[in-house]
Structure formats: C-alpha cells, structure tokens
Amino acid sequence: MEDNNDEILDGQNEEVQSQVSLPQDIQRIIIGFLPGRTVLKFCSVCKFWRDCIVEPAFVDHHLNCALRFRQAIACFTSVDNGLVQMYMFDPITVNFKRTEPVFSSRFHMSQPCNGMVCAYDLKGAAEVLNPTTRKHLTLPASESVYQAQYSEYFLGYVHSTKEYKVVALRHWIKHLTFEVCTIGTLSWRTVRGSEEEELLKTTKPVVVNDEMHWLLLDDESSHFTRKILSFNLTDEKFSYLDVPDSVRDRDLELVEGEGKLHLWSMPCKGAAYTESEIWLADSTRQFWVHLHNIAHPSVLGTKPFFMYKSKLFLGSQKRFIYIDILDGTVCYVDIPSGENIISSGMHRLGELNDIINRFSLCWVIIKRLWTIFSCCWIFLNKNSTFTRCLQVVLSSCAILQAGEKNNKLSVEDVYRRHKQDSAGAMK
C-alpha cells in the first residue's frame, strides 16, 4: 500500500515539477512560511514536499517562522457536551475563529508551549497534544501519581537542547513535590522533595523562556507575597527572586509578555489608591523596572493570562478581556453561552512540532519488540527447540511488517496467523 502511494506521489512529483520552475530550496523556504494546517495538506501533493515537511530541519525552520510572523492567541473552553473547544484570536484585531473540538473536557490542561499543550487527568494519565496535527503522546506513569492526592502538569521548552520537559506538581496532604519528565524518556525524577514547605499563591506557573515562576505567600493567613520561586528547566534547579519593596502590600500577579517576566501590581480591596502598576524583571533577574501605571478597571474575578505589545490580556470563566496599558482602554470578548475558559496563551500558528511523531515511533518500536518477545514466549512453552523459536521470530517479523501496511496487529493476531501458516505447511 505504501509502495503504491510512493509511486503515485512520484508521478505527481514529476507533474508538479514540470509546472513549477522554482528551485527546490526556494520551495522549501516558501512552504516554511505557510500555516501548519495548510502545510499538512501538502504532504499528499508530491513526494518532495512530503519528504521536506517531515525533515527535522524543516520543522525547526517552520517553528522559527511561526515565532516571528504567525503568533496568535489560543483560548480553550470547556463545552457542555463534554468537549474542549479551541478559539484562535488575532492579537492585533482580536478577531477570532472557532476550530474543531480538541479533546474531552474531563482533562485539565497547561498553557500552550510552541503550539502544544499538556492535557491531564488529576488522578490519572497525562499526554502532550498538538492541536494542529491532532496527534498526542502519552507520558509514562510515575510511581507517586497514585499515592498523591492529585497532580498537575505543565509543559516547557529548553531552547539550548531543543527538549520539551513536563513539570508535575504532586499534591500531598501538607506539602508539594516537584517531578520532571523529559519528553522521550521513560521515567520521572524528583527535583524538589517534601522538606520544602513554601506556600504557592497559585499552582499554575508563568512560563518564560526556559523558566517557570510561582508567587510565594508569606504565610497561610496572608495573600501577600515577598518572593518568587523560579525553576530553571535547563539545569533543573530552583532559585528565588524578590518582588519590589514598594508593592509588597499589594495584590500581585505574574504575567508573561513576549519572552519577558512581568509583575502586575493591583490595589487591594479597600485601598485608597485605584491605579495598577506593571513591572518588568531585567534579563538577569536582579532588579525590577517600573513600566506603566494604569487606571484600575472594574474587572473583578479575572486573572491575567499574558501580555502582547501594549495589551494586557485577562479573563474570567465567561469573558476574555484586554487592557491597553498605554491609554487604559478596556475591551471585552464574550465567550459563547455554555462554555467556560480553562486556559489561554500565545499560540504559534501552524506549529508542526515533530516531537510527538518521533517519540510515538519509539513507542511503536518498543511495542513491536514486546510483541515479538511475547510470541517467542508462547511458542517456547509449546516447543523448546531453538529452530522452532527462530521460525517464530522470523514469522512474527514478517507478519508485523505486513500488518504495518494495513493496520496494527495484536499478539493474538500474530499467534493466529502463525498457526494458520504452520498448519498449511504441514498439509
């Protein structure tokens, strides 16, 4: 089947090449600037385009183009019919369009990271999902996932190594533990144990480049904070960052804005002043720079999502809001009736990240090796001769190779097919 597809694509390739006079290098560059859903359709046009699109170098080129030219706002909502809906907003005009449902609303999810999200069940499995390609990769289970009360998962990216890492927060009765899994590995490692007793203001971190940040509460009875807990995804070490002295008695929220860490300082309830402040952490995280004062609008019950250029984007469960920090104007985007916002963030349009494809292939290989081993074990119990065992291995490989072109075969399918072949040979 696959050979026939290659022959068809070869024929289409010759036809397309006869009509297109552009060099292949130029074609590759042009395709890299197109949205991901459009690029995926090109896989069936000609063999050159298909081979080009699956190359890791092209995927990196496509990601860089998306980071520079095709950023959009992704907003995920839970729908009454039990699904999660995805909306795409233009960050300039805030015009939005609705896409197809992504997955079941029983899952929680992290903020988008390079076009991907981490969807998880509080007491069960977690997986990395690419909404563009609709492909997903299930993460390995941790030994502590069933012992903790519940778990939350957050996705980050290490630019220096081009690795994706998932940070899990395990909630116990009186403390939290942090675990990390690098996408493609088969295990979790604990990076912060139960000896730490800091109180996080919110468990959802703000992810800025290679770091995740949480605000720390002064004590259980206070909503004030003096420090920020930071986790570096590269070396997997924690550090602390002090908030500005002048805002320690105010309500604080962390915000990501175009690859930089911002602090939104809001007046507390009953305060005499009504203005909010925006602060920016310098690149070394050594000091803060005051950016803007904005008139505090009446947006109670909202949480900040992110900043983009001069706009601060916030939201409640039913409404998406953005504030122009230069002139203080406020605009509202109402979510359709029956839907609740569960996550939002900057989304790289058309992300073709191949991390899921690569490591899904690793899982397929492992499963096939296990299938072959299982078949050998079945037949060794019936006939212990080495020759018979070798025949089983070769036969299983041939059957699996045939099954790859049609569909996946289980161990029972392999066993049944082999018995039929053996019976035919005896006749």
BATIVO-360971 format. One record per residue (C-alpha): residue number from 1; z, x, y; chain. Coordinates in nm, 2 decimals. Each point is the difference from the previous one (the first is absolute). Example, Ala and Ser with C-alpha at 12.3 -4.5 7.8 and 13.67 -1.06 7.14 Angstrom:
BATIVO-360971
(rec 1, (0.78, 1.23, -0.45), 'A')
(rec 2, (-0.07, 0.14, 0.34), 'A')
end
This chain:
BATIVO-360971
(rec 1, (0.00, 0.00, 0.00), 'A')
(rec 2, (0.09, 0.28, 0.24), 'A')
(rec 3, (-0.31, 0.19, -0.09), 'A')
(rec 4, (-0.21, -0.30, 0.08), 'A')
(rec 5, (0.18, -0.03, 0.34), 'A')
(rec 6, (-0.08, 0.37, 0.07), 'A')
(rec 7, (-0.37, -0.06, -0.08), 'A')
(rec 8, (-0.01, -0.30, 0.23), 'A')
(rec 9, (0.18, 0.19, 0.28), 'A')
(rec 10, (-0.24, 0.30, -0.05), 'A')
(rec 11, (-0.29, -0.23, 0.05), 'A')
(rec 12, (0.16, -0.16, 0.30), 'A')
(rec 13, (0.08, 0.35, 0.13), 'A')
(rec 14, (-0.36, 0.10, -0.01), 'A')
(rec 15, (-0.11, -0.32, 0.17), 'A')
(rec 16, (0.27, 0.05, 0.28), 'A')
(rec 17, (-0.08, 0.37, 0.04), 'A')
(rec 18, (-0.37, -0.09, 0.04), 'A')
(rec 19, (0.09, -0.24, 0.28), 'A')
(rec 20, (0.27, 0.21, 0.17), 'A')
(rec 21, (-0.11, 0.33, 0.16), 'A')
(rec 22, (0.35, 0.11, 0.11), 'A')
(rec 23, (0.14, 0.31, -0.18), 'A')
(rec 24, (0.28, -0.07, -0.25), 'A')
(rec 25, (0.26, 0.18, 0.21), 'A')
(rec 26, (-0.08, -0.23, 0.29), 'A')
(rec 27, (0.02, -0.30, -0.22), 'A')
(rec 28, (0.34, 0.12, -0.12), 'A')
(rec 29, (0.13, 0.03, 0.35), 'A')
(rec 30, (-0.13, -0.34, 0.11), 'A')
(rec 31, (0.16, -0.17, -0.31), 'A')
(rec 32, (0.33, 0.16, 0.09), 'A')
(rec 33, (0.01, -0.20, 0.33), 'A')
(rec 34, (-0.04, -0.34, -0.16), 'A')
(rec 35, (0.28, -0.24, -0.09), 'A')
(rec 36, (0.14, 0.03, -0.35), 'A')
(rec 37, (-0.11, -0.34, -0.13), 'A')
(rec 38, (-0.36, 0.08, 0.11), 'A')
(rec 39, (0.01, 0.34, -0.17), 'A')
(rec 40, (0.12, -0.15, -0.33), 'A')
(rec 41, (-0.31, -0.22, -0.01), 'A')
(rec 42, (-0.22, 0.31, 0.04), 'A')
(rec 43, (0.12, 0.12, -0.35), 'A')
(rec 44, (-0.26, -0.23, -0.16), 'A')
(rec 45, (-0.29, 0.10, 0.23), 'A')
(rec 46, (-0.09, 0.34, -0.14), 'A')
(rec 47, (0.15, 0.28, -0.21), 'A')
(rec 48, (0.03, 0.25, 0.28), 'A')
(rec 49, (0.20, -0.23, 0.22), 'A')
(rec 50, (0.23, -0.09, -0.30), 'A')
(rec 51, (0.06, 0.36, -0.08), 'A')
(rec 52, (0.05, 0.08, 0.36), 'A')
(rec 53, (0.26, -0.27, 0.06), 'A')
(rec 54, (0.22, 0.10, -0.30), 'A')
(rec 55, (0.02, 0.37, 0.11), 'A')
(rec 56, (0.35, 0.11, 0.12), 'A')
(rec 57, (-0.16, 0.18, 0.30), 'A')
(rec 58, (-0.17, -0.32, 0.11), 'A')
(rec 59, (0.32, -0.20, -0.04), 'A')
(rec 60, (0.18, 0.25, 0.23), 'A')
(rec 61, (-0.29, -0.03, 0.25), 'A')
(rec 62, (0.01, -0.38, -0.01), 'A')
(rec 63, (0.38, 0.01, 0.06), 'A')
(rec 64, (-0.04, 0.23, 0.30), 'A')
(rec 65, (-0.26, -0.23, 0.15), 'A')
(rec 66, (0.23, -0.30, -0.05), 'A')
(rec 67, (0.29, 0.18, 0.17), 'A')
(rec 68, (-0.22, 0.07, 0.30), 'A')
(rec 69, (-0.22, -0.30, 0.04), 'A')
(rec 70, (0.09, -0.30, -0.22), 'A')
(rec 71, (0.37, -0.07, 0.05), 'A')
(rec 72, (0.11, -0.36, -0.01), 'A')
(rec 73, (0.32, -0.20, -0.04), 'A')
(rec 74, (0.08, -0.13, -0.34), 'A')
(rec 75, (0.23, -0.29, -0.02), 'A')
(rec 76, (0.12, -0.13, -0.34), 'A')
(rec 77, (0.15, -0.35, -0.04), 'A')
(rec 78, (0.14, -0.20, -0.29), 'A')
(rec 79, (-0.17, -0.33, -0.06), 'A')
(rec 80, (0.15, -0.32, -0.14), 'A')
(rec 81, (-0.23, 0.02, -0.31), 'A')
(rec 82, (0.18, 0.32, -0.12), 'A')
(rec 83, (-0.25, 0.26, 0.13), 'A')
(rec 84, (0.00, 0.27, 0.27), 'A')
(rec 85, (-0.27, -0.04, 0.27), 'A')
(rec 86, (-0.14, 0.29, 0.20), 'A')
(rec 87, (-0.12, -0.03, 0.36), 'A')
(rec 88, (-0.19, 0.27, 0.19), 'A')
(rec 89, (0.05, 0.03, 0.38), 'A')
(rec 90, (-0.21, 0.20, 0.24), 'A')
(rec 91, (0.26, 0.21, 0.20), 'A')
(rec 92, (-0.18, -0.04, 0.33), 'A')
(rec 93, (-0.11, -0.37, 0.00), 'A')
(rec 94, (0.26, -0.12, -0.26), 'A')
(rec 95, (-0.27, -0.22, -0.15), 'A')
(rec 96, (0.08, -0.04, -0.37), 'A')
(rec 97, (-0.17, -0.10, -0.32), 'A')
(rec 98, (0.14, -0.12, -0.33), 'A')
(rec 99, (-0.07, 0.18, -0.32), 'A')
(rec 100, (0.04, -0.11, -0.36), 'A')
(rec 101, (0.35, -0.03, -0.15), 'A')
(rec 102, (0.13, 0.34, -0.11), 'A')
(rec 103, (0.27, -0.06, -0.26), 'A')
(rec 104, (0.29, -0.22, -0.10), 'A')
(rec 105, (0.27, -0.07, 0.26), 'A')
(rec 106, (0.27, 0.08, -0.25), 'A')
(rec 107, (-0.06, 0.36, 0.10), 'A')
(rec 108, (0.15, 0.17, 0.31), 'A')
(rec 109, (-0.21, 0.27, 0.17), 'A')
(rec 110, (0.01, 0.31, 0.21), 'A')
(rec 111, (-0.19, 0.06, 0.32), 'A')
(rec 112, (-0.36, 0.11, -0.04), 'A')
(rec 113, (-0.06, 0.37, -0.05), 'A')
(rec 114, (-0.36, 0.13, 0.03), 'A')
(rec 115, (-0.13, -0.34, -0.11), 'A')
(rec 116, (0.24, -0.04, -0.29), 'A')
(rec 117, (0.33, -0.18, -0.05), 'A')
(rec 118, (0.28, 0.01, -0.26), 'A')
(rec 119, (0.08, -0.34, -0.15), 'A')
(rec 120, (0.32, -0.04, -0.20), 'A')
(rec 121, (0.24, -0.24, -0.16), 'A')
(rec 122, (0.36, 0.05, 0.10), 'A')
(rec 123, (0.11, 0.02, -0.36), 'A')
(rec 124, (-0.32, 0.11, -0.18), 'A')
(rec 125, (-0.32, 0.20, 0.03), 'A')
(rec 126, (-0.17, 0.15, 0.30), 'A')
(rec 127, (-0.36, 0.08, 0.05), 'A')
(rec 128, (-0.23, 0.16, 0.26), 'A')
(rec 129, (-0.27, -0.24, 0.11), 'A')
(rec 130, (-0.33, 0.06, 0.20), 'A')
(rec 131, (-0.08, -0.34, 0.16), 'A')
(rec 132, (-0.36, 0.12, 0.08), 'A')
(rec 133, (-0.10, 0.08, -0.36), 'A')
(rec 134, (0.25, -0.24, -0.16), 'A')
(rec 135, (0.11, 0.28, -0.24), 'A')
(rec 136, (0.36, 0.08, -0.08), 'A')
(rec 137, (0.21, 0.26, -0.18), 'A')
(rec 138, (0.33, -0.09, -0.16), 'A')
(rec 139, (0.28, 0.26, 0.06), 'A')
(rec 140, (0.21, 0.13, -0.28), 'A')
(rec 141, (0.34, -0.16, -0.06), 'A')
(rec 142, (0.32, 0.18, 0.11), 'A')
(rec 143, (0.31, 0.01, -0.23), 'A')
(rec 144, (0.21, -0.14, 0.29), 'A')
(rec 145, (-0.23, -0.29, 0.10), 'A')
(rec 146, (0.17, -0.23, -0.25), 'A')
(rec 147, (0.35, 0.13, 0.08), 'A')
(rec 148, (-0.01, -0.04, 0.38), 'A')
(rec 149, (0.04, -0.35, 0.16), 'A')
(rec 150, (-0.35, 0.02, 0.14), 'A')
(rec 151, (-0.26, 0.25, 0.13), 'A')
(rec 152, (-0.23, 0.04, 0.30), 'A')
(rec 153, (-0.31, 0.22, 0.01), 'A')
(rec 154, (-0.18, 0.16, 0.29), 'A')
(rec 155, (-0.33, 0.20, 0.00), 'A')
(rec 156, (-0.07, 0.32, 0.19), 'A')
(rec 157, (-0.27, 0.27, 0.02), 'A')
(rec 158, (0.04, 0.38, 0.01), 'A')
(rec 159, (-0.29, 0.13, 0.21), 'A')
(rec 160, (0.04, 0.37, -0.11), 'A')
(rec 161, (-0.04, -0.07, -0.37), 'A')
(rec 162, (-0.19, -0.33, 0.02), 'A')
(rec 163, (0.27, -0.16, -0.23), 'A')
(rec 164, (0.13, -0.35, 0.02), 'A')
(rec 165, (0.37, -0.05, -0.07), 'A')
(rec 166, (0.21, -0.31, -0.05), 'A')
(rec 167, (0.36, 0.00, 0.11), 'A')
(rec 168, (0.23, -0.24, -0.18), 'A')
(rec 169, (0.33, -0.13, 0.14), 'A')
(rec 170, (0.23, -0.10, -0.28), 'A')
(rec 171, (0.27, -0.25, 0.11), 'A')
(rec 172, (0.33, 0.03, -0.17), 'A')
(rec 173, (0.32, -0.18, 0.08), 'A')
(rec 174, (0.14, 0.24, 0.25), 'A')
(rec 175, (-0.27, 0.26, 0.06), 'A')
(rec 176, (-0.38, 0.08, 0.00), 'A')
(rec 177, (-0.19, 0.26, -0.20), 'A')
(rec 178, (-0.34, 0.14, 0.09), 'A')
(rec 179, (-0.26, 0.09, -0.26), 'A')
(rec 180, (-0.35, 0.14, 0.05), 'A')
(rec 181, (-0.31, -0.03, -0.22), 'A')
(rec 182, (-0.32, 0.19, 0.07), 'A')
(rec 183, (-0.31, -0.21, -0.08), 'A')
(rec 184, (-0.14, 0.14, -0.32), 'A')
(rec 185, (0.33, 0.12, -0.15), 'A')
(rec 186, (0.18, -0.19, -0.27), 'A')
(rec 187, (0.36, 0.02, 0.12), 'A')
(rec 188, (0.24, -0.05, 0.30), 'A')
(rec 189, (0.23, 0.25, 0.14), 'A')
(rec 190, (0.32, -0.06, 0.20), 'A')
(rec 191, (0.00, 0.15, 0.34), 'A')
(rec 192, (0.32, -0.15, 0.14), 'A')
(rec 193, (0.29, -0.11, -0.22), 'A')
(rec 194, (0.30, -0.23, 0.02), 'A')
(rec 195, (0.22, 0.24, 0.19), 'A')
(rec 196, (-0.16, -0.10, 0.33), 'A')
(rec 197, (0.15, -0.31, 0.17), 'A')
(rec 198, (-0.21, -0.04, 0.31), 'A')
(rec 199, (-0.08, -0.36, 0.10), 'A')
(rec 200, (-0.36, -0.07, 0.07), 'A')
(rec 201, (-0.07, -0.25, 0.28), 'A')
(rec 202, (-0.31, -0.12, -0.20), 'A')
(rec 203, (-0.12, 0.13, -0.33), 'A')
(rec 204, (-0.37, 0.00, 0.10), 'A')
(rec 205, (-0.09, 0.34, 0.14), 'A')
(rec 206, (-0.23, 0.08, 0.28), 'A')
(rec 207, (-0.26, 0.24, -0.14), 'A')
(rec 208, (-0.15, 0.26, 0.24), 'A')
(rec 209, (-0.24, 0.25, -0.15), 'A')
(rec 210, (0.20, 0.19, -0.27), 'A')
(rec 211, (0.34, -0.15, 0.07), 'A')
(rec 212, (0.20, -0.32, -0.05), 'A')
(rec 213, (0.27, -0.10, 0.25), 'A')
(rec 214, (0.30, -0.24, -0.01), 'A')
(rec 215, (0.25, -0.09, 0.27), 'A')
(rec 216, (0.37, 0.06, -0.11), 'A')
(rec 217, (0.27, -0.24, 0.11), 'A')
(rec 218, (0.33, 0.14, 0.14), 'A')
(rec 219, (0.21, -0.21, -0.24), 'A')
(rec 220, (0.00, -0.32, -0.19), 'A')
(rec 221, (0.12, -0.22, 0.29), 'A')
(rec 222, (-0.25, 0.15, 0.25), 'A')
(rec 223, (-0.37, -0.05, 0.07), 'A')
(rec 224, (-0.01, 0.31, 0.22), 'A')
(rec 225, (-0.16, 0.32, -0.12), 'A')
(rec 226, (0.03, 0.37, 0.10), 'A')
(rec 227, (-0.21, 0.17, -0.26), 'A')
(rec 228, (-0.33, -0.03, -0.18), 'A')
(rec 229, (-0.03, 0.10, -0.37), 'A')
(rec 230, (-0.34, 0.17, -0.06), 'A')
(rec 231, (-0.16, 0.09, -0.34), 'A')
(rec 232, (-0.27, 0.26, -0.01), 'A')
(rec 233, (-0.26, -0.09, -0.27), 'A')
(rec 234, (-0.13, 0.36, -0.02), 'A')
(rec 235, (0.32, 0.18, -0.10), 'A')
(rec 236, (0.19, -0.31, -0.09), 'A')
(rec 237, (0.30, 0.08, 0.22), 'A')
(rec 238, (0.21, -0.21, 0.23), 'A')
(rec 239, (0.10, 0.08, 0.36), 'A')
(rec 240, (0.16, -0.18, 0.30), 'A')
(rec 241, (-0.13, -0.08, 0.35), 'A')
(rec 242, (0.23, -0.11, 0.28), 'A')
(rec 243, (-0.10, -0.29, 0.22), 'A')
(rec 244, (0.01, 0.04, 0.38), 'A')
(rec 245, (0.35, -0.03, 0.14), 'A')
(rec 246, (-0.10, -0.25, 0.26), 'A')
(rec 247, (-0.11, -0.27, -0.26), 'A')
(rec 248, (0.28, 0.03, -0.26), 'A')
(rec 249, (0.16, -0.32, 0.12), 'A')
(rec 250, (-0.33, -0.20, -0.02), 'A')
(rec 251, (-0.18, -0.17, -0.29), 'A')
(rec 252, (-0.25, 0.26, -0.14), 'A')
(rec 253, (-0.31, -0.02, -0.22), 'A')
(rec 254, (-0.23, 0.27, -0.12), 'A')
(rec 255, (-0.37, -0.04, 0.04), 'A')
(rec 256, (-0.31, 0.20, -0.11), 'A')
(rec 257, (-0.27, 0.04, 0.25), 'A')
(rec 258, (-0.32, 0.20, -0.07), 'A')
(rec 259, (0.17, 0.26, -0.21), 'A')
(rec 260, (0.31, 0.04, 0.22), 'A')
(rec 261, (0.36, -0.13, -0.03), 'A')
(rec 262, (0.11, -0.24, 0.28), 'A')
(rec 263, (0.34, -0.16, 0.07), 'A')
(rec 264, (0.01, -0.35, 0.15), 'A')
(rec 265, (0.33, -0.06, 0.19), 'A')
(rec 266, (0.08, -0.36, 0.06), 'A')
(rec 267, (0.29, -0.16, 0.20), 'A')
(rec 268, (0.28, -0.14, -0.21), 'A')
(rec 269, (0.10, -0.36, 0.02), 'A')
(rec 270, (0.19, -0.07, 0.32), 'A')
(rec 271, (-0.11, 0.32, 0.17), 'A')
(rec 272, (-0.05, 0.00, 0.37), 'A')
(rec 273, (-0.33, 0.18, -0.01), 'A')
(rec 274, (-0.31, -0.16, -0.15), 'A')
(rec 275, (-0.25, 0.29, -0.03), 'A')
(rec 276, (-0.10, 0.17, -0.32), 'A')
(rec 277, (-0.08, 0.37, -0.02), 'A')
(rec 278, (-0.26, 0.19, -0.21), 'A')
(rec 279, (0.09, 0.36, -0.10), 'A')
(rec 280, (-0.21, 0.26, -0.17), 'A')
(rec 281, (0.12, 0.28, -0.24), 'A')
(rec 282, (-0.16, 0.33, 0.07), 'A')
(rec 283, (-0.20, 0.17, -0.28), 'A')
(rec 284, (0.30, 0.23, -0.09), 'A')
(rec 285, (0.24, -0.30, -0.01), 'A')
(rec 286, (0.24, 0.19, 0.23), 'A')
(rec 287, (0.00, -0.23, 0.30), 'A')
(rec 288, (-0.12, -0.34, 0.12), 'A')
(rec 289, (-0.23, -0.08, 0.29), 'A')
(rec 290, (0.04, -0.33, 0.19), 'A')
(rec 291, (-0.34, -0.17, 0.03), 'A')
(rec 292, (0.03, -0.35, 0.14), 'A')
(rec 293, (0.22, -0.28, 0.12), 'A')
(rec 294, (-0.12, -0.35, -0.09), 'A')
(rec 295, (0.14, -0.34, 0.10), 'A')
(rec 296, (0.17, -0.14, -0.31), 'A')
(rec 297, (-0.19, -0.31, -0.11), 'A')
(rec 298, (0.15, -0.29, -0.19), 'A')
(rec 299, (-0.10, 0.11, -0.35), 'A')
(rec 300, (0.33, -0.05, -0.18), 'A')
(rec 301, (-0.01, 0.03, -0.38), 'A')
(rec 302, (-0.29, 0.25, 0.01), 'A')
(rec 303, (-0.03, 0.35, -0.15), 'A')
(rec 304, (-0.23, 0.27, 0.13), 'A')
(rec 305, (-0.29, 0.09, -0.23), 'A')
(rec 306, (-0.18, 0.29, 0.17), 'A')
(rec 307, (-0.15, 0.12, 0.33), 'A')
(rec 308, (-0.37, 0.05, 0.07), 'A')
(rec 309, (-0.11, 0.15, 0.33), 'A')
(rec 310, (0.19, -0.20, 0.27), 'A')
(rec 311, (0.09, -0.30, -0.22), 'A')
(rec 312, (0.32, -0.05, -0.19), 'A')
(rec 313, (-0.05, -0.23, -0.30), 'A')
(rec 314, (0.29, -0.22, -0.13), 'A')
(rec 315, (0.03, -0.30, -0.22), 'A')
(rec 316, (0.22, -0.27, -0.15), 'A')
(rec 317, (-0.07, -0.18, -0.32), 'A')
(rec 318, (-0.23, -0.25, 0.18), 'A')
(rec 319, (-0.15, 0.19, 0.29), 'A')
(rec 320, (-0.17, 0.32, 0.08), 'A')
(rec 321, (0.08, 0.14, 0.35), 'A')
(rec 322, (-0.12, 0.29, 0.21), 'A')
(rec 323, (0.14, 0.12, 0.34), 'A')
(rec 324, (-0.20, 0.22, 0.24), 'A')
(rec 325, (0.26, 0.26, 0.10), 'A')
(rec 326, (-0.19, 0.08, 0.32), 'A')
(rec 327, (0.01, -0.34, 0.16), 'A')
(rec 328, (0.24, -0.19, -0.22), 'A')
(rec 329, (-0.24, -0.28, -0.10), 'A')
(rec 330, (0.07, -0.17, -0.33), 'A')
(rec 331, (-0.25, -0.16, -0.24), 'A')
(rec 332, (0.06, -0.21, -0.31), 'A')
(rec 333, (-0.20, -0.04, -0.32), 'A')
(rec 334, (0.12, -0.29, -0.21), 'A')
(rec 335, (-0.01, 0.03, -0.38), 'A')
(rec 336, (-0.15, -0.31, -0.18), 'A')
(rec 337, (0.24, -0.26, -0.11), 'A')
(rec 338, (0.17, 0.06, -0.34), 'A')
(rec 339, (-0.03, 0.38, 0.03), 'A')
(rec 340, (0.27, 0.26, 0.08), 'A')
(rec 341, (-0.06, 0.36, 0.11), 'A')
(rec 342, (0.14, 0.25, -0.25), 'A')
(rec 343, (-0.16, 0.33, 0.12), 'A')
(rec 344, (-0.23, 0.14, 0.26), 'A')
(rec 345, (-0.13, 0.34, 0.11), 'A')
(rec 346, (-0.30, 0.20, 0.10), 'A')
(rec 347, (-0.27, -0.01, -0.27), 'A')
(rec 348, (-0.29, 0.24, -0.04), 'A')
(rec 349, (-0.30, -0.22, -0.04), 'A')
(rec 350, (-0.20, 0.07, -0.31), 'A')
(rec 351, (0.23, 0.24, -0.16), 'A')
(rec 352, (-0.16, 0.11, -0.33), 'A')
(rec 353, (0.30, 0.20, -0.12), 'A')
(rec 354, (-0.07, 0.12, -0.36), 'A')
(rec 355, (0.36, 0.08, -0.08), 'A')
(rec 356, (0.02, -0.32, -0.21), 'A')
(rec 357, (-0.32, 0.07, -0.18), 'A')
(rec 358, (0.09, 0.36, -0.09), 'A')
(rec 359, (0.35, -0.08, -0.13), 'A')
(rec 360, (-0.11, -0.32, -0.17), 'A')
(rec 361, (-0.25, 0.22, -0.19), 'A')
(rec 362, (0.30, 0.22, -0.11), 'A')
(rec 363, (0.18, -0.30, -0.13), 'A')
(rec 364, (-0.31, -0.11, -0.19), 'A')
(rec 365, (-0.03, 0.34, -0.17), 'A')
(rec 366, (0.37, -0.01, -0.09), 'A')
(rec 367, (-0.03, -0.35, -0.15), 'A')
(rec 368, (-0.31, 0.10, -0.20), 'A')
(rec 369, (0.18, 0.31, -0.14), 'A')
(rec 370, (0.29, -0.23, -0.09), 'A')
(rec 371, (-0.24, -0.24, -0.17), 'A')
(rec 372, (-0.15, 0.28, -0.21), 'A')
(rec 373, (0.35, 0.13, -0.09), 'A')
(rec 374, (0.10, -0.35, -0.10), 'A')
(rec 375, (-0.30, -0.04, -0.22), 'A')
(rec 376, (0.07, 0.33, -0.17), 'A')
(rec 377, (0.35, -0.10, -0.07), 'A')
(rec 378, (-0.11, -0.34, -0.15), 'A')
(rec 379, (-0.24, 0.17, -0.24), 'A')
(rec 380, (0.23, 0.29, -0.09), 'A')
(rec 381, (0.24, -0.26, -0.14), 'A')
(rec 382, (-0.27, -0.12, -0.23), 'A')
(rec 383, (-0.17, 0.32, -0.09), 'A')
(rec 384, (0.15, 0.34, 0.08), 'A')
(rec 385, (-0.30, 0.22, -0.07), 'A')
(rec 386, (-0.12, 0.22, 0.29), 'A')
(rec 387, (-0.36, -0.10, -0.06), 'A')
(rec 388, (0.08, -0.37, 0.04), 'A')
(rec 389, (0.20, 0.07, 0.32), 'A')
(rec 390, (-0.29, 0.19, 0.15), 'A')
(rec 391, (-0.24, -0.28, -0.08), 'A')
(rec 392, (0.24, -0.24, 0.18), 'A')
(rec 393, (0.01, 0.21, 0.31), 'A')
(rec 394, (-0.38, 0.04, 0.02), 'A')
(rec 395, (-0.05, -0.37, -0.07), 'A')
(rec 396, (0.25, -0.10, 0.26), 'A')
(rec 397, (-0.16, 0.22, 0.26), 'A')
(rec 398, (-0.34, -0.15, -0.07), 'A')
(rec 399, (0.13, -0.36, 0.01), 'A')
(rec 400, (0.18, 0.07, 0.33), 'A')
(rec 401, (-0.31, 0.16, 0.15), 'A')
(rec 402, (-0.20, -0.31, -0.10), 'A')
(rec 403, (0.28, -0.23, 0.13), 'A')
(rec 404, (0.00, 0.17, 0.34), 'A')
(rec 405, (-0.36, -0.12, 0.06), 'A')
(rec 406, (0.09, -0.36, -0.09), 'A')
(rec 407, (0.37, -0.06, 0.05), 'A')
(rec 408, (0.34, 0.15, -0.08), 'A')
(rec 409, (0.10, -0.01, -0.37), 'A')
(rec 410, (0.36, -0.02, -0.12), 'A')
(rec 411, (0.15, 0.19, -0.30), 'A')
(rec 412, (-0.05, -0.30, -0.22), 'A')
(rec 413, (-0.37, -0.02, 0.10), 'A')
(rec 414, (-0.05, 0.36, -0.10), 'A')
(rec 415, (0.19, -0.05, -0.32), 'A')
(rec 416, (-0.21, -0.31, -0.09), 'A')
(rec 417, (-0.33, 0.17, 0.09), 'A')
(rec 418, (0.09, 0.30, -0.21), 'A')
(rec 419, (0.08, -0.21, -0.31), 'A')
(rec 420, (-0.33, -0.17, 0.03), 'A')
(rec 421, (-0.18, 0.33, 0.02), 'A')
(rec 422, (0.19, 0.13, -0.30), 'A')
(rec 423, (-0.07, -0.31, -0.20), 'A')
(rec 424, (-0.37, 0.02, 0.08), 'A')
(rec 425, (-0.01, 0.37, -0.11), 'A')
(rec 426, (0.17, -0.08, -0.33), 'A')
(rec 427, (-0.26, -0.27, -0.08), 'A')
end
